[in-house]
Amino acid sequence: MKGIRNIAKNTLIVYVARGFDILSSVIIIAILTRYLGIKLYGQYAVVMATVFTVTAFANMGMPKILIRELSQDKRKAGDFLGASLIFSIIMFAAVILISTVVVFTLRLEIILAFALGVAIVAEMVRIFSSSFIFLFVAFEKMGYDLLVTVSCRLVFFALIFVVVTLQLNYIYIFSSMILSNSIGFFLALKICAKKFNIKPKFGKWKGNLKYLSMEILPVGVSFIILQLLQYVDIFILKILKGFEEVALFQAPYMMILKLQFLPRILVIALAPLLARLAVADTSYSKLNYIYSMILKYLAAVSFPLTLLLIFFSGRIVPIIFGDTFLGSVVPFKILICALPIIFMDLFSDAVLVTIGRQRLPLVSAGVALIINFILDIILINKYSYIGASIASLTSLYVMFGLNFYFVSRSIKNISLSMFVVILALSGFMMGVVLLGPSTYNTISIIGFIIIYVAMLLISGMFSRKEFSRINNLINYAGEVSARSEGKSSI
């Protein structure tokens, strides 16, 4: 079971890193919603949505390609680091141009335009450091990711505390992002140089940049569309309604997006394994098994979690965002229904990229974006931010359906029976919740979880044989990788 233990160790470390990141983010958002109020928080949300959308042209989903390439040949680390930094710098020009267009399209005030510029610089610094972070992933040294993440978030949290205590303008919030992200960048750079003896190389940057650009292009376009898909509702709400409606939609949607860290970390931890299996077994039978098992585990976690969050949404929203955001309860209930789909879609997308079918998620994301846009125009006028929630939920289900179809066509024989069992068990658990007492405490929630896990075990959803086979596949991939590196060094 050594293979599983290594992946479990790496996954745990990344979960701690991302968990700390998410927890600190939720605390910061809880502070900001109370500090800024609905209207100013709506302005903050528009700025951040614009930042994440326009800087997608500099990110382009590059970490996925870097993990794949470095997992297969670690000797190229310096060359790819250099090429990725040059690529991001070149694309920064596109970011500036696009952000200027957005400012005029959304008719942002001067102070919001200035805030946008500061926030873009902060996000670009984070993008520069992401290449080093994912080198840690490819080398399966997740502890350094934890170190960088904790350092950045502690600095940012301290700066936010200063901003709120001194009652400073929210421009200082974005300035704090620049400082904390810069610390992360230089810390990651130093770790690569000292611990891995790897520095960005620029000697063959033209050839490396050309190769990287061609590999990134389909993934990058898909990544940009996904960013638009996440934030198109905010832009249309801003144009058709106002900042208050943006805040009431974005606050719960932000929480759902933060929960992506649960499957995203698993995807990151498994990325080297997936890349090696894709190379070692061109029939994809082994990859098929890993994909089916991981989807089953993600579904087993996400379905009951969704049901519990729906039931307790009336308590969760005011606790996190304050009583002024009670209007966000209904959007929260609608959007949380996307959680299982988001969980499983992240892994489906990763598998398609791993087997070199990165153009297919582009199709899925494009169709989902068009559907989301059309539904936004129809529903927002009539139902405001609740309509935006329905549009977003529908488009996410469409995207997962298409990606799952593409994966099933590519690696064959994907079983759907596991989803039927998990849905039935989740439905039973929801029945227990709804038919039980009107108030719940920690003990009752733990009781629900114990019942659910027991039913999963009784139904035979998990077995020692499964874990043993997964462990054998992990060891097999490691042996193939070692033989490949041995041959290339001769």
Protein Blocks (a to p, Z undefined) as FASTA:
>chain_A
ZZmmmmmmmmmmmmmmmmmmmmmmmmmmmmmmmmnommlmmmmmmmmmmmmmmmmmmnno
mmmmmmmmmmmomklmmmmmmmmmmmmmmmmmmmmmmmmmmmmmnopafklmmmmmmmmm
mmmmmmmmmmmmmmmmmnopaklmmmmmmmmmmmmmmmmmmmmmnopafklmmmmmmmmm
mmmmmmmmmmmmmmnopacdfklmmmmmmmmmmmmmmmmmmmmmmmmmmmmmmmmmmmmm
mmklmmmmmmmmmmmmmmmmmmmmmmmmmmmmmmmmmmmmmnommmmmmmmmmmmmmmmm
mmmmmmmmmmmmmmmmmmmnopklmmmmmmmmmmmmmmmmmmmmmmmmmmmmmnopammm
mmmmmmmmmmmmmmmmmmmmmnmmmlmmmmmmmmmmmmmmmmmmmmmmmngpiafklmmm
mmmmmmmmmmmmmmmcfbdcfklmmmmmmmmmmmmmmnopacfklmmmmmmmmmmmmmmm
mmmmmmmmZZ
